[in-house]
Amino acid sequence: MKVIVFIVCCAVLIGLVKAESKLLCVNGVCPSGYTCNCNTDICEPVKPCTDASSNCVNWVKNGFCHNTFYTPEQRKKYCAKSCNLC
């Protein structure tokens, strides 16, 4: 039995098996690298800030980040990094 427990613990440590522990938000605060999901009070890993489109460089030059024709959600979805939205 000790051998099985040891193997499972080692597998979790090296990432072969995902541990099912969840971090809970404390007063809306999570550890560094996590953000609080207010709907569930569970800390989730922070998503990296990236652009979804390879056209962002040109779009930013043409005013995409400040053009009110596009919603804030659209700007964040397509060019979050280039528009400094994360």
N, C-alpha and C positions, 0 to 999 in steps of 0.2 A: 504494500500500500504506500509506503514512504517513497518508493521509486516512482510510482505513478504521479504522486503529488509533485515530486521534484521535477519530473519531465514536463508536466503542465506548467509549473511556475517558470521554468526555463523557456518554454515556448512563448509564454506571455511576454517575458522580458526581452526576447529577441524579435518579437513582432509576428510570430507565426500564428498566434491565436490572439484575437482582440478581446481585451478585458471589457466587461460590460459595466464598469463603474461610471457613474455620472457625477459631475461636479454641480453642486447647487449654488445659485446666486445667493449672496448674503447682502441684503439691503441693496439689491441691484448691481452688486459688484462681483467680478470674477477675477481669478488670477491672471497675470500677464499672459497674453497670447490667446485669451478667451474673451468672449462677449456674452452678455446675459440676454437670453431669449425671454422677454417679458411675459410671453404667453405661457411658458412652461416653467419658468424660474430655473432653467438648466443652462449651465455655461456651455457654449459651443465654440469650437476653434474659430479664430478670426480668419476670414477668407483673404487671400492675397489681393492686393490692389493691382488690377491689370486692365488693359483695354481689350474689349472683345473684337474690335475691328482693326484691321491693319490700315484703314483709311484715316484714323484719328489725327495723324500729323497734319494732313491736308484740311480736314474738317475744322480743327482748332484754328488754323490760319484763316479760315473763312468765317470764323465767329460762332461755331457750333456750341461752344461752352456757355455762351451768353445769349444766344438767340432764343427768344421766348416762343418761337414756333414749336420748339422741341420741349417736352416736359422734363422736369428734373429727373424723373425716372428713366426716360430715354437717354439722357446725357450720361447718367450713371451706368446704365446697362451697356452702352456701347463704348464710352470713352472715359471711364471713371478715373483712371490714372492721369491721362492727359489733361482732364478738366479739374484735377485736384479735388475730387469728390470722395476720397477715402484716405 
